[in-house]
Amino acid sequence: MAVFLVLTAVVPVYAETEVFLNKEEQQILMHIARDTLSLYVNKQTLPNLDRYPVTPRLQKQCGVFVTLKHKKNKELRGCIGFIAGIKPLREAVRDCTVESATRDARFPAIHAGEDETVTIEISVLTSPEKISSINQIQVGKHGLIIKKGMHHGVLLPQVPVEWGWNRDEFLKAICQKAGLPEDAWKQGAELYIFTAQVFKETEL
């Protein structure tokens, strides 16, 4: 299941993740994402993952998001991911890169030649944990998921940092993201927290 969310520019790195990746593993995933973006938008093909080094952590199944942003103005160009692990991490990165580039309904698909105008950011997620109190939410550490009926929404840990939100503003934003009233978190909605290891192409 693909999930859409809006991000902005400044991205910290979070170390608490079930699949903590070292620098080499981050670089491998980033190479997969960049090669996928280039091959898919220019030639409608995908890279052969057997060409890339593999480690046990890169074969783990965990949630991941791939975010694309304009190089010049840092504005969002596409962001899609999996909340939970449904396939090996390196396969998920490849597939989320395609989805972010071509199937984020908020933006036109990235066309041939445009791949060089965007930068890539990858967020590797921990498993969501249901919480019973909003006091468990730590802004700058936790991402949020909200569920109520047919509504659900996700915001990554870096989002409130980028926007300068406090916890109350973060809660209002996740409700709005899910298409719910701003105080829906008080009215029977389920809240989940998670952390993420976030790395950017320009930092590797």
MARTOR-13901 format. One line per field, with one value per atom (N, C-alpha, C): residue in three letters; chain; residue number from 1; x, y, z; atom name. Coordinates in nm, 3 decimals. Example, Ala and Ser with C-alpha at 12.3 -4.5 7.8 and 13.67 -1.06 7.14 Angstrom:
BEGIN
residuo: ALA_ALA_ALA_SER_SER_SER $
cadena: A_A_A_A_A_A $
num: 1_1_1_2_2_2 $
u: 1.319_1.230_1.320_1.285_1.367_1.290 $
v: -0.569_-0.450_-0.330_-0.225_-0.106_0.003 $
w: 0.780_0.780_0.780_0.708_0.714_0.787 $
atomo: N_CA_C_N_CA_C $
% end
This chain:
BEGIN
residuo: MET_MET_MET_ALA_ALA_ALA_VAL_VAL_VAL_PHE_PHE_PHE_LEU_LEU_LEU_VAL_VAL_VAL_LEU_LEU_LEU_THR_THR_THR_ALA_ALA_ALA_VAL_VAL_VAL_VAL_VAL_VAL_PRO_PRO_PRO_VAL_VAL_VAL_TYR_TYR_TYR_ALA_ALA_ALA_GLU_GLU_GLU_THR_THR_THR_GLU_GLU_GLU_VAL_VAL_VAL_PHE_PHE_PHE_LEU_LEU_LEU_ASN_ASN_ASN_LYS_LYS_LYS_GLU_GLU_GLU_GLU_GLU_GLU_GLN_GLN_GLN_GLN_GLN_GLN_ILE_ILE_ILE_LEU_LEU_LEU_MET_MET_MET_HIS_HIS_HIS_ILE_ILE_ILE_ALA_ALA_ALA_ARG_ARG_ARG_ASP_ASP_ASP_THR_THR_THR_LEU_LEU_LEU_SER_SER_SER_LEU_LEU_LEU_TYR_TYR_TYR_VAL_VAL_VAL_ASN_ASN_ASN_LYS_LYS_LYS_GLN_GLN_GLN_THR_THR_THR_LEU_LEU_LEU_PRO_PRO_PRO_ASN_ASN_ASN_LEU_LEU_LEU_ASP_ASP_ASP_ARG_ARG_ARG_TYR_TYR_TYR_PRO_PRO_PRO_VAL_VAL_VAL_THR_THR_THR_PRO_PRO_PRO_ARG_ARG_ARG_LEU_LEU_LEU_GLN_GLN_GLN_LYS_LYS_LYS_GLN_GLN_GLN_CYS_CYS_CYS_GLY_GLY_GLY_VAL_VAL_VAL_PHE_PHE_PHE_VAL_VAL_VAL_THR_THR_THR_LEU_LEU_LEU_LYS_LYS_LYS_HIS_HIS_HIS_LYS_LYS_LYS_LYS_LYS_LYS_ASN_ASN_ASN_LYS_LYS_LYS_GLU_GLU_GLU_LEU_LEU_LEU_ARG_ARG_ARG_GLY_GLY_GLY_CYS_CYS_CYS_ILE_ILE_ILE_GLY_GLY_GLY_PHE_PHE_PHE_ILE_ILE_ILE_ALA_ALA_ALA_GLY_GLY_GLY_ILE_ILE_ILE_LYS_LYS_LYS_PRO_PRO_PRO_LEU_LEU_LEU_ARG_ARG_ARG_GLU_GLU_GLU_ALA_ALA_ALA_VAL_VAL_VAL_ARG_ARG_ARG_ASP_ASP_ASP_CYS_CYS_CYS_THR_THR_THR_VAL_VAL_VAL_GLU_GLU_GLU_SER_SER_SER_ALA_ALA_ALA_THR_THR_THR_ARG_ARG_ARG_ASP_ASP_ASP_ALA_ALA_ALA_ARG_ARG_ARG_PHE_PHE_PHE_PRO_PRO_PRO_ALA_ALA_ALA_ILE_ILE_ILE_HIS_HIS_HIS_ALA_ALA_ALA_GLY_GLY_GLY_GLU_GLU_GLU_ASP_ASP_ASP_GLU_GLU_GLU_THR_THR_THR_VAL_VAL_VAL_THR_THR_THR_ILE_ILE_ILE_GLU_GLU_GLU_ILE_ILE_ILE_SER_SER_SER_VAL_VAL_VAL_LEU_LEU_LEU_THR_THR_THR_SER_SER_SER_PRO_PRO_PRO_GLU_GLU_GLU_LYS_LYS_LYS_ILE_ILE_ILE_SER_SER_SER_SER_SER_SER_ILE_ILE_ILE_ASN_ASN_ASN_GLN_GLN_GLN_ILE_ILE_ILE_GLN_GLN_GLN_VAL_VAL_VAL_GLY_GLY_GLY_LYS_LYS_LYS_HIS_HIS_HIS_GLY_GLY_GLY_LEU_LEU_LEU_ILE_ILE_ILE_ILE_ILE_ILE_LYS_LYS_LYS_LYS_LYS_LYS_GLY_GLY_GLY_MET_MET_MET_HIS_HIS_HIS_HIS_HIS_HIS_GLY_GLY_GLY_VAL_VAL_VAL_LEU_LEU_LEU_LEU_LEU_LEU_PRO_PRO_PRO_GLN_GLN_GLN_VAL_VAL_VAL_PRO_PRO_PRO_VAL_VAL_VAL_GLU_GLU_GLU_TRP_TRP_TRP_GLY_GLY_GLY_TRP_TRP_TRP_ASN_ASN_ASN_ARG_ARG_ARG_ASP_ASP_ASP_GLU_GLU_GLU_PHE_PHE_PHE_LEU_LEU_LEU_LYS_LYS_LYS_ALA_ALA_ALA_ILE_ILE_ILE_CYS_CYS_CYS_GLN_GLN_GLN_LYS_LYS_LYS_ALA_ALA_ALA_GLY_GLY_GLY_LEU_LEU_LEU_PRO_PRO_PRO_GLU_GLU_GLU_ASP_ASP_ASP_ALA_ALA_ALA_TRP_TRP_TRP_LYS_LYS_LYS_GLN_GLN_GLN_GLY_GLY_GLY_ALA_ALA_ALA_GLU_GLU_GLU_LEU_LEU_LEU_TYR_TYR_TYR_ILE_ILE_ILE_PHE_PHE_PHE_THR_THR_THR_ALA_ALA_ALA_GLN_GLN_GLN_VAL_VAL_VAL_PHE_PHE_PHE_LYS_LYS_LYS_GLU_GLU_GLU_THR_THR_THR_GLU_GLU_GLU_LEU_LEU_LEU $
cadena: A_A_A_A_A_A_A_A_A_A_A_A_A_A_A_A_A_A_A_A_A_A_A_A_A_A_A_A_A_A_A_A_A_A_A_A_A_A_A_A_A_A_A_A_A_A_A_A_A_A_A_A_A_A_A_A_A_A_A_A_A_A_A_A_A_A_A_A_A_A_A_A_A_A_A_A_A_A_A_A_A_A_A_A_A_A_A_A_A_A_A_A_A_A_A_A_A_A_A_A_A_A_A_A_A_A_A_A_A_A_A_A_A_A_A_A_A_A_A_A_A_A_A_A_A_A_A_A_A_A_A_A_A_A_A_A_A_A_A_A_A_A_A_A_A_A_A_A_A_A_A_A_A_A_A_A_A_A_A_A_A_A_A_A_A_A_A_A_A_A_A_A_A_A_A_A_A_A_A_A_A_A_A_A_A_A_A_A_A_A_A_A_A_A_A_A_A_A_A_A_A_A_A_A_A_A_A_A_A_A_A_A_A_A_A_A_A_A_A_A_A_A_A_A_A_A_A_A_A_A_A_A_A_A_A_A_A_A_A_A_A_A_A_A_A_A_A_A_A_A_A_A_A_A_A_A_A_A_A_A_A_A_A_A_A_A_A_A_A_A_A_A_A_A_A_A_A_A_A_A_A_A_A_A_A_A_A_A_A_A_A_A_A_A_A_A_A_A_A_A_A_A_A_A_A_A_A_A_A_A_A_A_A_A_A_A_A_A_A_A_A_A_A_A_A_A_A_A_A_A_A_A_A_A_A_A_A_A_A_A_A_A_A_A_A_A_A_A_A_A_A_A_A_A_A_A_A_A_A_A_A_A_A_A_A_A_A_A_A_A_A_A_A_A_A_A_A_A_A_A_A_A_A_A_A_A_A_A_A_A_A_A_A_A_A_A_A_A_A_A_A_A_A_A_A_A_A_A_A_A_A_A_A_A_A_A_A_A_A_A_A_A_A_A_A_A_A_A_A_A_A_A_A_A_A_A_A_A_A_A_A_A_A_A_A_A_A_A_A_A_A_A_A_A_A_A_A_A_A_A_A_A_A_A_A_A_A_A_A_A_A_A_A_A_A_A_A_A_A_A_A_A_A_A_A_A_A_A_A_A_A_A_A_A_A_A_A_A_A_A_A_A_A_A_A_A_A_A_A_A_A_A_A_A_A_A_A_A_A_A_A_A_A_A_A_A_A_A_A_A_A_A_A_A_A_A_A_A_A_A_A_A_A_A_A_A_A_A_A_A_A_A_A_A_A_A_A_A_A_A_A_A_A_A_A_A_A_A_A_A_A_A_A_A_A_A_A_A_A_A_A_A_A_A_A_A_A_A_A_A_A_A_A_A_A_A_A_A_A_A_A_A_A_A_A_A_A_A_A_A_A_A $
num: 1_1_1_2_2_2_3_3_3_4_4_4_5_5_5_6_6_6_7_7_7_8_8_8_9_9_9_10_10_10_11_11_11_12_12_12_13_13_13_14_14_14_15_15_15_16_16_16_17_17_17_18_18_18_19_19_19_20_20_20_21_21_21_22_22_22_23_23_23_24_24_24_25_25_25_26_26_26_27_27_27_28_28_28_29_29_29_30_30_30_31_31_31_32_32_32_33_33_33_34_34_34_35_35_35_36_36_36_37_37_37_38_38_38_39_39_39_40_40_40_41_41_41_42_42_42_43_43_43_44_44_44_45_45_45_46_46_46_47_47_47_48_48_48_49_49_49_50_50_50_51_51_51_52_52_52_53_53_53_54_54_54_55_55_55_56_56_56_57_57_57_58_58_58_59_59_59_60_60_60_61_61_61_62_62_62_63_63_63_64_64_64_65_65_65_66_66_66_67_67_67_68_68_68_69_69_69_70_70_70_71_71_71_72_72_72_73_73_73_74_74_74_75_75_75_76_76_76_77_77_77_78_78_78_79_79_79_80_80_80_81_81_81_82_82_82_83_83_83_84_84_84_85_85_85_86_86_86_87_87_87_88_88_88_89_89_89_90_90_90_91_91_91_92_92_92_93_93_93_94_94_94_95_95_95_96_96_96_97_97_97_98_98_98_99_99_99_100_100_100_101_101_101_102_102_102_103_103_103_104_104_104_105_105_105_106_106_106_107_107_107_108_108_108_109_109_109_110_110_110_111_111_111_112_112_112_113_113_113_114_114_114_115_115_115_116_116_116_117_117_117_118_118_118_119_119_119_120_120_120_121_121_121_122_122_122_123_123_123_124_124_124_125_125_125_126_126_126_127_127_127_128_128_128_129_129_129_130_130_130_131_131_131_132_132_132_133_133_133_134_134_134_135_135_135_136_136_136_137_137_137_138_138_138_139_139_139_140_140_140_141_141_141_142_142_142_143_143_143_144_144_144_145_145_145_146_146_146_147_147_147_148_148_148_149_149_149_150_150_150_151_151_151_152_152_152_153_153_153_154_154_154_155_155_155_156_156_156_157_157_157_158_158_158_159_159_159_160_160_160_161_161_161_162_162_162_163_163_163_164_164_164_165_165_165_166_166_166_167_167_167_168_168_168_169_169_169_170_170_170_171_171_171_172_172_172_173_173_173_174_174_174_175_175_175_176_176_176_177_177_177_178_178_178_179_179_179_180_180_180_181_181_181_182_182_182_183_183_183_184_184_184_185_185_185_186_186_186_187_187_187_188_188_188_189_189_189_190_190_190_191_191_191_192_192_192_193_193_193_194_194_194_195_195_195_196_196_196_197_197_197_198_198_198_199_199_199_200_200_200_201_201_201_202_202_202_203_203_203_204_204_204 $
u: 0.084_0.000_0.087_0.066_0.143_0.080_0.165_0.119_0.183_0.105_0.155_0.166_0.269_0.277_0.366_0.345_0.419_0.536_0.653_0.772_0.826_0.914_0.983_1.132_1.215_1.355_1.456_1.458_1.569_1.547_1.645_1.626_1.734_1.698_1.795_1.806_1.902_1.916_1.882_1.799_1.756_1.819_1.885_1.961_1.880_1.769_1.695_1.604_1.655_1.576_1.611_1.513_1.535_1.635_1.646_1.739_1.838_1.924_2.017_2.121_2.134_2.222_2.351_2.463_2.588_2.600_2.707_2.723_2.728_2.796_2.806_2.668_2.587_2.454_2.363_2.379_2.304_2.341_2.470_2.515_2.462_2.456_2.402_2.256_2.178_2.037_2.023_2.108_2.098_2.136_2.234_2.270_2.153_2.087_1.970_1.862_1.836_1.732_1.768_1.891_1.932_1.931_1.983_1.982_1.840_1.754_1.614_1.547_1.568_1.508_1.553_1.682_1.736_1.686_1.694_1.654_1.504_1.425_1.281_1.225_1.266_1.208_1.264_1.384_1.445_1.429_1.422_1.417_1.306_1.228_1.119_1.168_1.287_1.342_1.383_1.415_1.457_1.596_1.672_1.805_1.796_1.893_1.904_1.968_1.893_1.944_2.062_2.084_2.198_2.331_2.325_2.446_2.499_2.420_2.457_2.496_2.589_2.624_2.501_2.496_2.383_2.434_2.365_2.395_2.266_2.274_2.152_2.053_2.103_2.013_1.939_2.003_1.938_1.833_1.832_1.733_1.618_1.629_1.522_1.398_1.284_1.159_1.120_1.113_1.075_1.014_0.948_0.888_0.994_0.963_1.059_0.984_1.033_0.980_1.093_1.062_1.156_1.096_1.172_1.127_1.214_1.150_1.220_1.194_1.299_1.286_1.363_1.317_1.389_1.525_1.630_1.764_1.775_1.712_1.730_1.648_1.518_1.433_1.393_1.436_1.411_1.263_1.180_1.038_1.012_0.908_0.873_0.834_0.881_0.847_0.777_0.786_0.718_0.762_0.670_0.704_0.602_0.649_0.563_0.644_0.576_0.647_0.555_0.617_0.547_0.562_0.451_0.458_0.521_0.484_0.535_0.617_0.700_0.782_0.702_0.699_0.628_0.720_0.843_0.941_1.079_1.186_1.322_1.348_1.427_1.447_1.496_1.591_1.644_1.540_1.453_1.343_1.242_1.215_1.119_1.168_1.298_1.354_1.339_1.371_1.354_1.209_1.116_0.975_0.919_0.959_0.912_0.968_1.088_1.145_1.060_1.019_0.932_0.799_0.740_0.611_0.623_0.727_0.744_0.763_0.834_0.865_0.748_0.660_0.559_0.416_0.393_0.257_0.212_0.283_0.235_0.132_0.006_-0.104_-0.098_-0.019_-0.011_0.075_0.155_0.252_0.247_0.284_0.300_0.419_0.413_0.523_0.653_0.763_0.893_0.921_0.956_0.973_1.120_1.146_1.283_1.370_1.487_1.579_1.560_1.443_1.415_1.476_1.516_1.572_1.695_1.767_1.887_1.854_1.730_1.691_1.642_1.639_1.588_1.692_1.680_1.763_1.676_1.741_1.671_1.698_1.594_1.604_1.534_1.595_1.538_1.516_1.399_1.367_1.334_1.412_1.390_1.320_1.203_1.116_1.127_1.104_1.082_0.936_0.905_0.766_0.683_0.562_0.477_0.437_0.428_0.388_0.265_0.158_0.036_0.060_0.013_0.032_-0.102_-0.096_-0.217_-0.222_-0.110_-0.104_-0.020_-0.065_0.013_0.145_0.157_0.282_0.397_0.362_0.465_0.527_0.465_0.514_0.627_0.743_0.856_0.880_0.850_0.870_1.018_1.047_1.185_1.241_1.172_1.212_1.109_0.982_0.877_0.802_0.771_0.671_0.537_0.429_0.294_0.210_0.129_0.024_-0.106_-0.211_-0.343_-0.439_-0.528_-0.629_-0.763_-0.865_-1.002_-1.097_-1.165_-1.254_-1.177_-1.224_-1.157_-1.046_-1.027_-0.927_-0.795_-0.686_-0.554_-0.457_-0.355_-0.254_-0.121_-0.014_0.123_0.203_0.285_0.383_0.515_0.622_0.754_0.811_0.909_0.963_1.019_1.073_1.135_1.035_0.910_0.812_0.789_0.761_0.740_0.864_0.982_1.107_1.119_1.087_1.098_1.000_0.883_0.780_0.783_0.864_0.872_0.750_0.686_0.565_0.598_0.509_0.512_0.421_0.404_0.327_0.182_0.120_-0.021_-0.038_0.054_0.048_0.071_0.160_0.186_0.059_-0.011_-0.135_-0.243_-0.255_-0.353_-0.319_-0.190_-0.148_-0.174_-0.151_-0.174_-0.323_-0.406_-0.551_-0.593_-0.542_-0.572_-0.523_-0.405_-0.348_-0.440_-0.509_-0.600_-0.740_-0.762_-0.895_-0.992_-0.939_-1.020_-1.022_-1.118_-1.117_-0.987_-0.946_-0.819_-0.807_-0.921_-0.917_-0.957_-0.949_-0.992_-0.912_-0.788_-0.706_-0.766_-0.857_-0.926_-1.054_-1.096_-1.229_-1.223_-1.141_-1.141_-1.047_-0.968_-0.872_-0.755_-0.695_-0.577_-0.452_-0.356_-0.229_-0.115_-0.021_0.097_0.220_0.329_0.455_0.559_0.658_0.770_0.888_1.007_1.125_1.176_1.274_1.326_1.473_1.546_1.681_1.670_1.707_1.686_1.821_1.842_1.966_1.939_2.020_2.001_2.114_2.082_2.180_2.298_2.272_2.377_2.472_2.436_2.519_2.605_2.585_2.658_2.776 $
v: -0.120_0.000_0.123_0.211_0.335_0.441_0.522_0.628_0.758_0.866_0.995_1.090_1.172_1.278_1.388_1.506_1.625_1.648_1.676_1.709_1.843_1.903_2.023_1.998_2.089_2.086_2.026_2.067_2.029_1.890_1.801_1.662_1.618_1.591_1.535_1.384_1.320_1.175_1.116_1.012_0.948_0.810_0.781_0.657_0.539_0.565_0.456_0.389_0.289_0.215_0.068_-0.018_-0.161_-0.211_-0.141_-0.180_-0.064_-0.044_0.068_0.039_0.129_0.110_0.188_0.125_0.198_0.282_0.359_0.452_0.378_0.265_0.189_0.140_0.093_0.044_0.158_0.274_0.391_0.425_0.420_0.452_0.353_0.225_0.123_0.154_0.183_0.215_0.340_0.438_0.561_0.538_0.453_0.418_0.348_0.258_0.189_0.291_0.383_0.483_0.572_0.619_0.708_0.635_0.514_0.437_0.406_0.374_0.347_0.469_0.584_0.707_0.735_0.725_0.754_0.655_0.528_0.426_0.430_0.449_0.439_0.558_0.679_0.795_0.815_0.763_0.783_0.664_0.543_0.424_0.326_0.359_0.273_0.132_0.124_-0.002_0.013_-0.101_-0.101_-0.163_-0.121_-0.180_-0.323_-0.403_-0.539_-0.531_-0.568_-0.554_-0.646_-0.748_-0.836_-0.763_-0.645_-0.567_-0.497_-0.491_-0.413_-0.505_-0.461_-0.540_-0.559_-0.669_-0.696_-0.735_-0.691_-0.729_-0.781_-0.849_-0.897_-0.785_-0.667_-0.556_-0.506_-0.510_-0.465_-0.564_-0.684_-0.785_-0.787_-0.708_-0.699_-0.635_-0.671_-0.608_-0.504_-0.380_-0.272_-0.158_-0.068_0.046_0.140_0.204_0.297_0.396_0.519_0.623_0.677_0.708_0.776_0.912_1.016_1.153_1.218_1.283_1.355_1.504_1.586_1.730_1.801_1.919_2.001_2.039_2.030_2.066_2.213_2.300_2.443_2.498_2.473_2.535_2.441_2.314_2.215_2.179_2.221_2.189_2.043_1.989_1.850_1.822_1.708_1.666_1.531_1.460_1.331_1.260_1.190_1.115_1.004_0.880_0.764_0.659_0.582_0.478_0.372_0.278_0.171_0.195_0.194_0.209_0.087_-0.030_-0.154_-0.228_-0.321_-0.397_-0.505_-0.498_-0.598_-0.664_-0.614_-0.672_-0.630_-0.697_-0.659_-0.511_-0.452_-0.307_-0.255_-0.322_-0.268_-0.276_-0.377_-0.383_-0.273_-0.250_-0.146_-0.008_0.018_0.147_0.163_0.059_0.065_0.097_0.024_0.040_0.175_0.220_0.350_0.464_0.447_0.549_0.565_0.455_0.460_0.527_0.486_0.543_0.693_0.734_0.876_0.960_0.903_0.978_0.986_0.888_0.879_0.867_0.838_0.808_0.884_0.989_1.077_1.170_1.152_1.221_1.373_1.423_1.568_1.637_1.561_1.620_1.549_1.619_1.548_1.454_1.346_1.250_1.316_1.273_1.322_1.267_1.355_1.314_1.292_1.240_1.210_1.336_1.321_1.432_1.511_1.504_1.580_1.515_1.390_1.319_1.391_1.464_1.534_1.660_1.698_1.821_1.795_1.668_1.637_1.565_1.578_1.504_1.402_1.303_1.189_1.185_1.149_1.132_1.001_0.922_0.793_0.791_0.744_0.730_0.584_0.520_0.381_0.380_0.317_0.328_0.209_0.236_0.128_0.084_-0.028_-0.074_0.022_0.058_0.148_0.087_0.172_0.131_0.210_0.141_0.210_0.272_0.395_0.464_0.492_0.506_0.532_0.674_0.747_0.885_0.969_1.091_1.179_1.220_1.198_1.229_1.139_1.031_0.942_0.998_1.099_1.156_1.253_1.231_1.322_1.387_1.516_1.589_1.590_1.559_1.552_1.411_1.322_1.181_1.091_1.117_1.027_1.078_0.986_1.010_0.966_1.006_0.975_0.908_0.814_0.755_0.770_0.810_0.817_0.733_0.663_0.580_0.601_0.625_0.633_0.598_0.487_0.442_0.418_0.478_0.463_0.565_0.653_0.759_0.716_0.753_0.732_0.833_0.865_0.959_0.931_0.974_0.951_1.079_1.109_1.217_1.165_1.185_1.140_1.226_1.175_1.248_1.385_1.402_1.529_1.640_1.605_1.705_1.814_1.778_1.885_1.969_1.909_1.984_2.089_2.047_2.138_2.255_2.228_2.332_2.406_2.361_2.426_2.402_2.287_2.256_2.206_2.238_2.172_2.048_1.979_1.854_1.877_1.982_2.009_2.038_2.114_2.144_2.018_1.933_1.805_1.720_1.715_1.637_1.694_1.825_1.887_1.854_1.859_1.835_1.692_1.595_1.455_1.430_1.497_1.484_1.541_1.658_1.718_1.631_1.573_1.485_1.368_1.320_1.206_1.249_1.379_1.426_1.423_1.439_1.436_1.574_1.598_1.723_1.734_1.859_1.882_1.814_1.790_1.728_1.581_1.519_1.380_1.286_1.325_1.240_1.227_1.318_1.312_1.230_1.197_1.140_0.996_0.913_0.772_0.729_0.820_0.780_0.705_0.614_0.542_0.617_0.628_0.693_0.593_0.601_0.516_0.605_0.567_0.638_0.545_0.605_0.530_0.626_0.571_0.653_0.620_0.696_0.673_0.712_0.639_0.677_0.744_0.870_0.952_0.993_0.971_1.013_1.069_1.168_1.244_1.217_1.224_1.200_1.296_1.421_1.522_1.503_1.416_1.394_1.269_1.189_1.062_1.074 $
w: 0.000_0.000_0.000_-0.094_-0.102_-0.014_0.049_0.136_0.092_0.088_0.042_0.161_0.163_0.261_0.211_0.269_0.227_0.321_0.263_0.340_0.293_0.374_0.330_0.327_0.378_0.339_0.438_0.565_0.651_0.709_0.695_0.735_0.832_0.959_1.052_1.031_1.098_1.089_1.225_1.226_1.349_1.356_1.467_1.477_1.530_1.600_1.661_1.559_1.493_1.398_1.407_1.384_1.396_1.293_1.180_1.075_1.056_1.156_1.147_1.040_0.944_0.830_0.848_0.815_0.817_0.689_0.681_0.568_0.435_0.431_0.307_0.261_0.355_0.321_0.275_0.338_0.293_0.149_0.119_-0.016_-0.118_-0.081_-0.172_-0.204_-0.101_-0.125_-0.209_-0.185_-0.261_-0.407_-0.431_-0.569_-0.639_-0.565_-0.622_-0.658_-0.567_-0.592_-0.710_-0.716_-0.825_-0.959_-0.962_-1.087_-1.131_-1.034_-1.067_-1.127_-1.066_-1.115_-1.258_-1.282_-1.414_-1.519_-1.488_-1.586_-1.614_-1.508_-1.528_-1.605_-1.568_-1.636_-1.776_-1.801_-1.933_-2.028_-1.971_-2.056_-2.020_-1.914_-1.868_-1.834_-1.779_-1.731_-1.585_-1.522_-1.383_-1.370_-1.271_-1.253_-1.201_-1.236_-1.185_-1.046_-0.943_-0.807_-0.778_-0.861_-0.842_-0.866_-0.927_-0.956_-0.831_-0.725_-0.607_-0.491_-0.409_-0.291_-0.202_-0.130_-0.043_0.095_0.197_0.335_0.398_0.511_0.577_0.607_0.645_0.677_0.553_0.438_0.316_0.267_0.325_0.291_0.391_0.498_0.598_0.538_0.592_0.550_0.655_0.613_0.704_0.623_0.692_0.624_0.570_0.459_0.398_0.311_0.306_0.218_0.132_0.007_-0.082_-0.117_-0.091_-0.114_-0.222_-0.317_-0.423_-0.407_-0.419_-0.406_-0.517_-0.554_-0.650_-0.593_-0.675_-0.629_-0.592_-0.670_-0.651_-0.536_-0.536_-0.434_-0.321_-0.328_-0.223_-0.206_-0.299_-0.287_-0.322_-0.260_-0.280_-0.424_-0.475_-0.611_-0.614_-0.503_-0.492_-0.365_-0.300_-0.179_-0.159_-0.167_-0.146_-0.071_0.013_0.086_0.142_0.210_0.280_0.430_0.503_0.648_0.713_0.664_0.719_0.614_0.659_0.568_0.496_0.364_0.286_0.183_0.175_0.083_0.130_0.083_0.125_0.100_0.188_0.188_0.054_-0.008_-0.133_-0.246_-0.243_-0.340_-0.313_-0.185_-0.148_-0.192_-0.176_-0.219_-0.370_-0.444_-0.590_-0.627_-0.567_-0.604_-0.558_-0.440_-0.391_-0.474_-0.527_-0.615_-0.740_-0.800_-0.917_-0.882_-0.770_-0.729_-0.704_-0.634_-0.602_-0.728_-0.825_-0.948_-1.043_-1.041_-1.146_-1.099_-0.970_-0.927_-0.802_-0.767_-0.661_-0.724_-0.687_-0.755_-0.740_-0.649_-0.628_-0.731_-0.806_-0.898_-1.033_-1.139_-1.267_-1.259_-1.336_-1.335_-1.381_-1.323_-1.367_-1.506_-1.598_-1.737_-1.770_-1.887_-1.931_-1.922_-1.862_-1.847_-1.719_-1.660_-1.538_-1.415_-1.426_-1.309_-1.253_-1.338_-1.293_-1.214_-1.210_-1.140_-0.998_-0.957_-0.824_-0.740_-0.609_-0.515_-0.443_-0.386_-0.325_-0.175_-0.101_0.043_0.078_0.164_0.204_0.354_0.396_0.538_0.566_0.652_0.690_0.826_0.834_0.951_1.046_1.173_1.269_1.262_1.326_1.331_1.415_1.369_1.446_1.580_1.680_1.815_1.858_1.890_1.933_2.070_2.087_2.214_2.281_2.412_2.490_2.543_2.529_2.577_2.483_2.458_2.370_2.435_2.566_2.635_2.587_2.520_2.465_2.337_2.278_2.152_2.181_2.118_2.129_1.993_1.985_1.860_1.823_1.698_1.652_1.658_1.727_1.734_1.667_1.693_1.648_1.526_1.436_1.335_1.389_1.322_1.371_1.262_1.306_1.223_1.299_1.230_1.291_1.209_1.279_1.214_1.283_1.202_1.255_1.142_1.157_1.051_0.924_0.814_0.686_0.666_0.763_0.751_0.814_0.749_0.808_0.748_0.824_0.777_0.841_0.775_0.822_0.806_0.905_0.895_0.950_0.876_0.917_1.030_1.105_1.220_1.186_1.065_1.031_1.001_0.976_0.935_1.041_1.168_1.266_1.290_1.274_1.289_1.180_1.058_0.944_0.954_1.008_1.018_1.152_1.246_1.376_1.462_1.447_1.523_1.663_1.757_1.886_1.879_1.990_1.986_1.948_2.001_1.968_1.820_1.763_1.620_1.536_1.583_1.516_1.514_1.625_1.635_1.543_1.539_1.448_1.303_1.271_1.134_1.090_1.179_1.141_1.121_1.200_1.182_1.045_1.012_0.883_0.769_0.787_0.684_0.652_0.755_0.739_0.697_0.680_0.644_0.761_0.881_1.003_1.069_1.158_1.234_1.315_1.345_1.413_1.548_1.614_1.746_1.742_1.626_1.613_1.703_1.735_1.822_1.962_1.997_2.126_2.118_1.997_1.977_1.924_1.986_1.953_1.842_1.789_1.686_1.749_1.674_1.720_1.675_1.764_1.734_1.747_1.652_1.653_1.634_1.698_1.680_1.618_1.553_1.498_1.487_1.471_1.444_1.305_1.259_1.124_1.116_1.034_0.996_0.860_0.854_0.734_0.677_0.547_0.484_0.346_0.310_0.188_0.090_-0.038_-0.141_-0.130_-0.095_-0.090_0.028_0.122_0.241_0.231_0.129_0.117_0.022 $
atomo: N_CA_C_N_CA_C_N_CA_C_N_CA_C_N_CA_C_N_CA_C_N_CA_C_N_CA_C_N_CA_C_N_CA_C_N_CA_C_N_CA_C_N_CA_C_N_CA_C_N_CA_C_N_CA_C_N_CA_C_N_CA_C_N_CA_C_N_CA_C_N_CA_C_N_CA_C_N_CA_C_N_CA_C_N_CA_C_N_CA_C_N_CA_C_N_CA_C_N_CA_C_N_CA_C_N_CA_C_N_CA_C_N_CA_C_N_CA_C_N_CA_C_N_CA_C_N_CA_C_N_CA_C_N_CA_C_N_CA_C_N_CA_C_N_CA_C_N_CA_C_N_CA_C_N_CA_C_N_CA_C_N_CA_C_N_CA_C_N_CA_C_N_CA_C_N_CA_C_N_CA_C_N_CA_C_N_CA_C_N_CA_C_N_CA_C_N_CA_C_N_CA_C_N_CA_C_N_CA_C_N_CA_C_N_CA_C_N_CA_C_N_CA_C_N_CA_C_N_CA_C_N_CA_C_N_CA_C_N_CA_C_N_CA_C_N_CA_C_N_CA_C_N_CA_C_N_CA_C_N_CA_C_N_CA_C_N_CA_C_N_CA_C_N_CA_C_N_CA_C_N_CA_C_N_CA_C_N_CA_C_N_CA_C_N_CA_C_N_CA_C_N_CA_C_N_CA_C_N_CA_C_N_CA_C_N_CA_C_N_CA_C_N_CA_C_N_CA_C_N_CA_C_N_CA_C_N_CA_C_N_CA_C_N_CA_C_N_CA_C_N_CA_C_N_CA_C_N_CA_C_N_CA_C_N_CA_C_N_CA_C_N_CA_C_N_CA_C_N_CA_C_N_CA_C_N_CA_C_N_CA_C_N_CA_C_N_CA_C_N_CA_C_N_CA_C_N_CA_C_N_CA_C_N_CA_C_N_CA_C_N_CA_C_N_CA_C_N_CA_C_N_CA_C_N_CA_C_N_CA_C_N_CA_C_N_CA_C_N_CA_C_N_CA_C_N_CA_C_N_CA_C_N_CA_C_N_CA_C_N_CA_C_N_CA_C_N_CA_C_N_CA_C_N_CA_C_N_CA_C_N_CA_C_N_CA_C_N_CA_C_N_CA_C_N_CA_C_N_CA_C_N_CA_C_N_CA_C_N_CA_C_N_CA_C_N_CA_C_N_CA_C_N_CA_C_N_CA_C_N_CA_C_N_CA_C_N_CA_C_N_CA_C_N_CA_C_N_CA_C_N_CA_C_N_CA_C_N_CA_C_N_CA_C_N_CA_C_N_CA_C_N_CA_C_N_CA_C_N_CA_C_N_CA_C_N_CA_C_N_CA_C_N_CA_C_N_CA_C_N_CA_C_N_CA_C_N_CA_C_N_CA_C_N_CA_C_N_CA_C_N_CA_C_N_CA_C_N_CA_C_N_CA_C_N_CA_C_N_CA_C_N_CA_C_N_CA_C_N_CA_C_N_CA_C_N_CA_C_N_CA_C_N_CA_C_N_CA_C_N_CA_C_N_CA_C_N_CA_C_N_CA_C_N_CA_C_N_CA_C_N_CA_C_N_CA_C_N_CA_C_N_CA_C $
% end
